[in-house]
């Protein structure tokens, strides 16, 4: 190993030593007068000025908040599917592992493989394992959700080919009303038969189901029916198994609204990012994700001139327009073009004018003072703003967060 010394940041930059640092994790630390941010700019693979900031301390706080609602014996599984709801699966998973999360869950095998390749060792459940990935899944010690007889039989075939010496961990999914994936009550007789015949090949680590409406008080009676059916189905299957598996049915909102049904484990998802339906709980959580961009150009537009595609925006008077470096390819819903959603520049609110473009959006900044090109623009920096965006886009906060593509760089802030 070589140790290099440089008398200044500029000397380091001119030395062109950065090729040796590819794919490495670096700690850059020093006082502001040394201008180490120059090094960071040179090293960044993503230089797009739009960025998503993830507050690590807020994420840690939210995890501990939900953990505090559980009995000491109740385990916690955290959803890190869909790039950890847009926050970055690798970074979030390593943090959760350090916080002693008992399980992680991903949607597909390749998501789990990426986590294993970055050194994540905590058990990982794959919620929609595809048969063609079973060999890879087993090789990376990922645990499949078994939700149908077809998937079960194909996985048993994969286990036979793998010739493992010990039973392989699996998770059984029951359909208690979501009607998406899972075994139904009428499937239990056949399921018990398969489990009995393969008790030396599979180890049922958990049995779970999915509540459809845990956030909606109007459907609480339905939620109670789901839990009752789940308990009934579990009782029949657990009696067939050599040891009792973990039972779980609660998601983020369920943890808050139905704590008496936390069973052996709960599943934490959107709540980790401070988003829940219960307003009182929301006040105790912290926002994790904040999205920022910049003003690319300012223009003065004469009265009656039009702005954007299809001439959809029109200047009702002599106006000033700011073009910002974010568009629908960056996760900004195009439906917001004609909405009342506003962006913040120096704590001043600027509405959209014209249609949102693929990579850019135009704002009316006529009423704003002292706006300059290169200025920072806040898209959202609070749960309230994320929910407002979702409402105006006629969607849910899940979609807002998970739609932010990986071309937007993530910056992790630890206050």
VEXDREN-2710 file (C-alpha; in Angstrom, 1 decimal):
% VEXDREN-2710
k/r/px/py/pz
1/UNK/0.0/0.0/0.0
2/UNK/1.2/3.5/-0.9
3/UNK/0.8/6.5/1.3
4/UNK/0.8/9.9/-0.6
5/UNK/1.1/13.3/1.0
6/UNK/0.0/16.5/-0.6
7/UNK/0.5/20.1/0.5
8/UNK/-2.9/21.3/-0.8
9/UNK/-6.1/20.1/-2.3
10/UNK/-5.2/21.6/-5.7
11/UNK/-1.9/19.6/-5.7
12/UNK/-3.9/16.4/-5.0
13/UNK/-6.4/17.2/-7.8
14/UNK/-3.6/17.9/-10.3
15/UNK/-1.8/14.6/-9.4
16/UNK/-4.6/12.6/-11.0
17/UNK/-4.4/9.7/-8.5
18/UNK/-8.1/9.0/-8.5
19/UNK/-8.2/6.0/-10.8
20/UNK/-6.9/3.9/-8.0
21/UNK/-9.9/4.8/-5.8
22/UNK/-12.6/3.4/-8.1
23/UNK/-15.3/1.4/-6.3
24/UNK/-13.8/2.2/-2.9
25/UNK/-15.5/3.6/0.2
26/UNK/-13.8/6.9/1.3
27/UNK/-13.8/9.0/4.4
28/UNK/-13.1/12.6/3.6
29/UNK/-12.8/14.7/6.7
30/UNK/-11.4/18.1/7.4
31/UNK/-12.1/21.7/8.2
32/UNK/-14.0/23.9/5.7
33/UNK/-11.0/26.2/5.0
34/UNK/-9.2/23.2/3.3
35/UNK/-12.0/23.1/0.7
36/UNK/-12.3/19.3/0.7
37/UNK/-15.6/19.7/-1.2
38/UNK/-13.4/20.1/-4.4
39/UNK/-12.3/16.5/-3.9
40/UNK/-15.9/15.3/-3.4
41/UNK/-16.9/17.0/-6.7
42/UNK/-14.1/15.3/-8.6
43/UNK/-14.9/11.9/-7.1
44/UNK/-18.7/12.0/-7.6
45/UNK/-20.0/9.5/-10.2
46/UNK/-23.3/11.4/-10.3
47/UNK/-22.9/15.2/-10.9
48/UNK/-26.6/16.0/-11.6
49/UNK/-27.3/19.0/-9.4
50/UNK/-30.7/17.5/-8.3
51/UNK/-30.3/15.5/-5.2
52/UNK/-32.2/13.4/-2.6
53/UNK/-31.0/13.9/0.9
54/UNK/-31.6/11.1/3.4
55/UNK/-31.4/12.0/7.0
56/UNK/-29.8/9.1/8.8
57/UNK/-30.5/10.4/12.2
58/UNK/-34.2/10.8/11.4
59/UNK/-34.3/7.3/10.0
60/UNK/-32.7/5.9/13.1
61/UNK/-35.1/7.9/15.3
62/UNK/-38.1/6.4/13.4
63/UNK/-36.8/2.9/13.6
64/UNK/-36.4/3.2/17.4
65/UNK/-39.8/4.8/17.7
66/UNK/-41.5/1.8/16.1
67/UNK/-39.3/-0.5/18.1
68/UNK/-40.4/1.2/21.3
69/UNK/-44.0/0.2/20.5
70/UNK/-43.2/-3.5/20.5
71/UNK/-42.9/-6.1/23.2
72/UNK/-39.3/-7.1/24.0
73/UNK/-39.8/-10.5/22.4
74/UNK/-41.4/-9.1/19.2
75/UNK/-39.1/-9.1/16.2
76/UNK/-39.0/-6.5/13.4
77/UNK/-38.7/-7.0/9.7
78/UNK/-38.0/-4.0/7.6
79/UNK/-39.0/-3.5/3.9
80/UNK/-36.0/-2.4/1.8
81/UNK/-37.7/-3.3/-1.6
82/UNK/-37.8/-0.8/-4.4
83/UNK/-34.4/0.7/-3.5
84/UNK/-35.6/1.0/0.1
85/UNK/-38.5/3.2/-1.0
86/UNK/-36.1/5.3/-3.0
87/UNK/-33.7/6.0/-0.1
88/UNK/-31.0/3.6/-1.3
89/UNK/-31.1/-0.1/-0.4
90/UNK/-27.4/-0.6/0.3
91/UNK/-27.0/2.3/2.7
92/UNK/-30.4/1.8/4.5
93/UNK/-29.9/-2.0/4.9
94/UNK/-26.5/-1.6/6.5
95/UNK/-27.9/1.0/8.9
96/UNK/-30.8/-1.3/9.8
97/UNK/-28.4/-4.2/10.3
98/UNK/-26.5/-2.0/12.7
99/UNK/-29.7/-1.2/14.5
100/UNK/-30.3/-4.9/15.0
101/UNK/-33.3/-5.3/12.6
102/UNK/-34.2/-9.0/12.7
103/UNK/-35.1/-9.4/9.0
104/UNK/-35.0/-7.4/5.8
105/UNK/-37.4/-8.0/2.9
106/UNK/-37.1/-7.3/-0.8
107/UNK/-39.5/-7.9/-3.7
108/UNK/-37.2/-9.8/-6.0
109/UNK/-34.1/-12.0/-5.8
110/UNK/-31.8/-9.6/-7.6
111/UNK/-32.5/-7.0/-4.9
112/UNK/-31.4/-9.4/-2.2
113/UNK/-28.3/-10.5/-4.2
114/UNK/-27.2/-6.9/-4.4
115/UNK/-27.4/-6.6/-0.6
116/UNK/-25.5/-9.8/-0.1
117/UNK/-22.8/-8.5/-2.4
118/UNK/-22.4/-5.4/-0.3
119/UNK/-21.9/-7.5/2.8
120/UNK/-25.4/-7.5/4.4
121/UNK/-25.6/-10.6/6.5
122/UNK/-29.0/-10.2/8.2
123/UNK/-31.7/-12.7/7.0
124/UNK/-33.5/-11.5/3.9
125/UNK/-36.9/-12.6/2.7
126/UNK/-37.8/-12.4/-1.0
127/UNK/-41.5/-11.6/-1.4
128/UNK/-42.0/-12.5/-5.0
129/UNK/-39.3/-15.0/-5.9
130/UNK/-39.3/-16.0/-9.6
131/UNK/-38.5/-19.7/-10.4
132/UNK/-35.7/-18.9/-12.8
133/UNK/-33.8/-17.2/-9.9
134/UNK/-34.1/-20.0/-7.3
135/UNK/-30.6/-21.3/-7.9
136/UNK/-29.2/-17.8/-7.3
137/UNK/-31.5/-17.3/-4.4
138/UNK/-30.2/-20.4/-2.7
139/UNK/-26.6/-19.5/-3.5
140/UNK/-27.0/-16.2/-1.7
141/UNK/-28.9/-17.6/1.3
142/UNK/-32.0/-15.6/0.6
143/UNK/-35.3/-16.9/2.0
144/UNK/-38.3/-17.2/-0.4
145/UNK/-41.9/-16.3/0.3
146/UNK/-43.9/-19.4/-0.7
147/UNK/-47.4/-18.3/-1.8
148/UNK/-48.7/-21.0/-4.2
149/UNK/-48.4/-24.7/-4.9
150/UNK/-46.7/-24.0/-8.2
151/UNK/-44.0/-21.9/-6.5
152/UNK/-43.6/-24.4/-3.7
153/UNK/-43.2/-27.4/-6.1
154/UNK/-40.7/-25.5/-8.3
155/UNK/-38.7/-24.5/-5.2
156/UNK/-38.6/-28.1/-3.9
157/UNK/-37.2/-29.1/-7.3
158/UNK/-34.5/-26.4/-6.9
159/UNK/-33.7/-27.7/-3.5
160/UNK/-33.3/-31.2/-4.8
161/UNK/-30.8/-30.0/-7.4
162/UNK/-28.9/-28.0/-4.8
163/UNK/-28.5/-31.2/-2.6
164/UNK/-28.4/-29.3/0.7
165/UNK/-27.7/-31.1/4.0
166/UNK/-30.1/-29.1/6.1
167/UNK/-33.7/-27.8/5.7
168/UNK/-33.9/-24.5/3.8
169/UNK/-35.7/-21.5/5.4
170/UNK/-38.9/-20.4/3.7
171/UNK/-41.9/-18.1/4.6
172/UNK/-45.5/-19.0/4.0
173/UNK/-47.9/-16.3/2.7
174/UNK/-51.6/-16.6/3.5
175/UNK/-54.3/-14.7/1.6
176/UNK/-56.8/-13.3/4.1
177/UNK/-58.4/-10.8/1.9
178/UNK/-55.8/-8.9/-0.2
179/UNK/-56.3/-11.4/-3.0
180/UNK/-52.9/-10.7/-4.4
181/UNK/-50.6/-13.6/-3.4
182/UNK/-51.0/-16.3/-0.9
183/UNK/-52.6/-19.6/0.1
184/UNK/-56.3/-19.5/0.9
185/UNK/-58.1/-21.5/3.5
186/UNK/-59.2/-24.2/1.1
187/UNK/-55.6/-24.8/0.2
188/UNK/-54.6/-25.9/3.7
189/UNK/-55.2/-29.6/3.5
190/UNK/-53.0/-29.9/0.5
191/UNK/-50.4/-27.6/2.0
192/UNK/-50.2/-29.7/5.2
193/UNK/-49.6/-32.7/3.0
194/UNK/-46.7/-31.1/1.2
195/UNK/-45.2/-29.8/4.4
196/UNK/-45.3/-33.2/6.0
197/UNK/-43.7/-34.8/3.1
198/UNK/-40.9/-32.3/3.0
199/UNK/-40.2/-31.5/6.6
200/UNK/-36.5/-32.5/6.1
201/UNK/-36.2/-30.2/3.2
202/UNK/-37.8/-26.9/4.2
203/UNK/-37.8/-25.0/7.5
204/UNK/-40.8/-22.7/7.8
205/UNK/-39.4/-19.6/9.5
206/UNK/-42.5/-17.5/9.4
207/UNK/-46.1/-17.4/8.3
208/UNK/-47.7/-14.1/7.4
209/UNK/-50.5/-12.2/5.7
210/UNK/-51.1/-8.7/4.5
211/UNK/-53.7/-6.3/5.9
212/UNK/-55.5/-4.4/3.2
213/UNK/-56.7/-1.4/5.2
214/UNK/-54.8/-1.0/8.5
215/UNK/-54.7/2.8/8.0
216/UNK/-58.4/3.2/7.5
217/UNK/-60.7/3.3/10.5
218/UNK/-63.7/2.7/8.2
219/UNK/-62.4/-0.8/7.6
220/UNK/-61.5/-1.8/11.1
221/UNK/-64.1/-4.5/11.3
222/UNK/-62.7/-6.0/8.1
223/UNK/-59.2/-5.8/9.6
224/UNK/-60.4/-7.8/12.6
225/UNK/-61.9/-10.4/10.2
226/UNK/-58.5/-10.7/8.5
227/UNK/-56.7/-11.2/11.7
228/UNK/-59.2/-13.8/12.9
229/UNK/-58.9/-15.7/9.6
230/UNK/-55.1/-15.6/9.8
231/UNK/-55.1/-17.0/13.3
232/UNK/-57.4/-19.7/12.3
233/UNK/-55.3/-20.7/9.3
234/UNK/-52.1/-20.5/11.3
235/UNK/-53.4/-22.8/14.0
236/UNK/-54.1/-25.5/11.5
237/UNK/-50.6/-25.3/9.9
238/UNK/-48.5/-24.7/13.0
239/UNK/-49.8/-28.0/14.4
240/UNK/-48.2/-29.7/11.4
241/UNK/-44.7/-28.2/11.8
242/UNK/-41.8/-29.5/13.9
243/UNK/-41.4/-26.1/15.6
244/UNK/-43.5/-22.9/15.8
245/UNK/-42.6/-20.3/13.2
246/UNK/-42.8/-16.6/13.6
247/UNK/-46.3/-15.2/12.9
248/UNK/-46.8/-11.6/11.5
249/UNK/-49.5/-9.6/10.0
250/UNK/-48.9/-5.9/11.0
251/UNK/-47.4/-3.3/8.7
252/UNK/-46.4/0.3/9.7
253/UNK/-49.9/1.6/10.3
254/UNK/-50.9/-1.7/11.9
255/UNK/-48.2/-1.4/14.4
256/UNK/-49.7/1.9/15.5
257/UNK/-53.4/1.1/15.3
258/UNK/-53.5/-2.6/16.2
259/UNK/-50.6/-3.1/18.7
260/UNK/-52.4/-6.1/20.3
261/UNK/-51.9/-8.0/17.1
262/UNK/-48.1/-7.7/16.9
263/UNK/-47.7/-11.4/17.4
264/UNK/-44.1/-12.7/16.9
265/UNK/-42.9/-10.1/14.4
266/UNK/-44.0/-6.9/12.6
267/UNK/-43.1/-5.5/9.2
268/UNK/-42.0/-1.9/9.0
269/UNK/-42.2/-0.1/5.7
270/UNK/-43.2/3.5/4.8
271/UNK/-43.3/4.3/8.5
272/UNK/-39.5/4.2/8.6
273/UNK/-39.6/7.4/6.5
274/UNK/-42.0/9.2/8.9
275/UNK/-45.1/8.6/6.8
276/UNK/-48.2/7.2/8.7
277/UNK/-51.9/7.8/8.6
278/UNK/-52.3/8.6/12.3
279/UNK/-51.7/12.4/12.8
280/UNK/-50.6/12.0/16.5
281/UNK/-48.0/9.4/15.5
282/UNK/-46.9/11.5/12.6
283/UNK/-46.0/14.3/14.9
284/UNK/-43.6/12.0/16.8
285/UNK/-41.8/10.8/13.6
286/UNK/-39.2/12.7/11.6
287/UNK/-39.0/13.3/7.8
288/UNK/-36.2/11.3/6.2
289/UNK/-36.2/12.3/2.5
290/UNK/-35.7/15.8/1.1
291/UNK/-35.5/16.5/-2.6
292/UNK/-33.6/19.6/-4.0
293/UNK/-32.7/20.9/-7.4
294/UNK/-31.4/24.2/-8.9
295/UNK/-32.4/27.1/-11.1
296/UNK/-30.8/26.4/-14.5
297/UNK/-31.9/29.7/-16.2
298/UNK/-34.0/32.8/-15.6
299/UNK/-36.0/34.4/-18.4
300/UNK/-38.1/37.5/-18.8
301/UNK/-41.3/36.7/-20.7
302/UNK/-43.6/39.3/-22.3
303/UNK/-47.3/39.4/-21.6
304/UNK/-49.3/36.8/-23.7
305/UNK/-46.1/34.8/-24.5
306/UNK/-46.5/31.0/-24.0
307/UNK/-44.3/28.6/-22.1
308/UNK/-43.6/24.9/-22.6
309/UNK/-44.9/22.1/-24.8
310/UNK/-48.3/22.6/-26.4
311/UNK/-48.0/26.3/-25.4
312/UNK/-49.7/25.2/-22.2
313/UNK/-48.4/28.0/-20.1
314/UNK/-49.3/31.6/-20.8
315/UNK/-47.9/34.8/-19.2
316/UNK/-50.8/36.9/-18.1
317/UNK/-48.5/39.8/-17.6
318/UNK/-44.8/40.5/-18.1
319/UNK/-43.2/37.7/-16.1
320/UNK/-40.0/36.1/-14.9
321/UNK/-39.7/32.4/-15.5
322/UNK/-37.2/30.0/-13.8
323/UNK/-36.3/26.7/-15.5
324/UNK/-35.3/24.2/-12.9
325/UNK/-33.3/20.9/-13.3
326/UNK/-36.0/18.4/-12.6
327/UNK/-38.7/16.8/-14.7
328/UNK/-40.9/13.8/-14.9
329/UNK/-37.9/11.5/-15.7
330/UNK/-36.8/12.5/-12.2
331/UNK/-40.0/11.3/-10.6
332/UNK/-41.9/14.6/-10.7
333/UNK/-45.4/13.6/-11.6
334/UNK/-46.4/15.3/-14.9
335/UNK/-50.0/15.6/-13.6
336/UNK/-48.7/18.4/-11.3
337/UNK/-48.3/20.6/-14.4
338/UNK/-51.8/22.0/-13.9
339/UNK/-51.9/21.7/-10.1
340/UNK/-51.4/24.1/-7.2
341/UNK/-48.1/22.5/-6.1
342/UNK/-45.4/25.0/-5.5
343/UNK/-41.6/24.8/-5.1
344/UNK/-39.7/26.8/-2.5
345/UNK/-36.8/29.2/-3.4
346/UNK/-35.4/31.1/-0.5
347/UNK/-38.6/30.3/1.5
348/UNK/-40.7/31.9/-1.3
349/UNK/-43.3/29.7/-3.1
350/UNK/-43.1/29.4/-6.9
351/UNK/-45.9/27.6/-8.9
352/UNK/-45.4/25.6/-12.1
353/UNK/-46.2/27.3/-15.4
354/UNK/-46.6/25.2/-18.5
355/UNK/-46.2/21.4/-18.7
356/UNK/-43.5/19.6/-16.8
357/UNK/-40.9/18.4/-19.3
358/UNK/-38.8/15.2/-19.1
359/UNK/-35.8/16.8/-17.5
360/UNK/-36.9/20.3/-16.7
361/UNK/-39.8/22.3/-15.2
362/UNK/-40.6/26.0/-15.5
363/UNK/-41.7/28.0/-12.5
364/UNK/-43.3/31.4/-12.4
365/UNK/-41.0/33.5/-10.1
366/UNK/-42.4/36.9/-11.0
367/UNK/-43.4/37.7/-7.4
368/UNK/-40.2/36.3/-5.9
369/UNK/-37.3/38.6/-4.9
370/UNK/-33.6/38.3/-5.5
371/UNK/-33.8/34.9/-7.4
372/UNK/-30.5/34.0/-9.2
373/UNK/-29.5/31.3/-11.6
374/UNK/-27.9/28.4/-9.7
375/UNK/-30.2/29.0/-6.8
376/UNK/-31.3/26.0/-4.7
377/UNK/-34.9/24.9/-5.1
378/UNK/-36.7/22.8/-2.6
379/UNK/-39.1/20.3/-4.1
380/UNK/-40.0/18.8/-0.7
381/UNK/-38.3/18.7/2.7
382/UNK/-41.2/17.5/5.0
383/UNK/-43.7/14.7/5.2
384/UNK/-46.4/17.3/4.9
385/UNK/-45.1/18.4/1.5
386/UNK/-44.7/14.8/0.3
387/UNK/-48.3/14.1/1.2
388/UNK/-49.4/17.3/-0.5
389/UNK/-47.5/16.3/-3.7
390/UNK/-49.1/12.8/-3.6
391/UNK/-52.6/14.3/-3.1
392/UNK/-52.3/16.7/-6.0
393/UNK/-50.8/14.0/-8.2
394/UNK/-53.8/11.7/-7.2
395/UNK/-51.5/9.1/-5.8
396/UNK/-49.9/8.0/-2.5
397/UNK/-46.6/8.9/-0.8
398/UNK/-45.2/5.5/-1.6
399/UNK/-45.2/6.3/-5.3
400/UNK/-43.7/9.7/-4.8
401/UNK/-40.7/8.3/-3.0
402/UNK/-40.2/5.1/-5.1
403/UNK/-40.5/7.1/-8.4
404/UNK/-37.3/9.0/-7.8
405/UNK/-34.9/7.3/-10.2
406/UNK/-31.3/6.3/-9.4
407/UNK/-30.0/8.9/-11.7
408/UNK/-30.7/11.3/-8.9
409/UNK/-27.8/11.2/-6.5
410/UNK/-28.5/10.3/-2.9
411/UNK/-26.6/12.2/-0.1
412/UNK/-26.7/10.8/3.4
413/UNK/-26.8/13.3/6.2
414/UNK/-26.1/12.4/9.8
415/UNK/-26.9/15.3/12.1
END
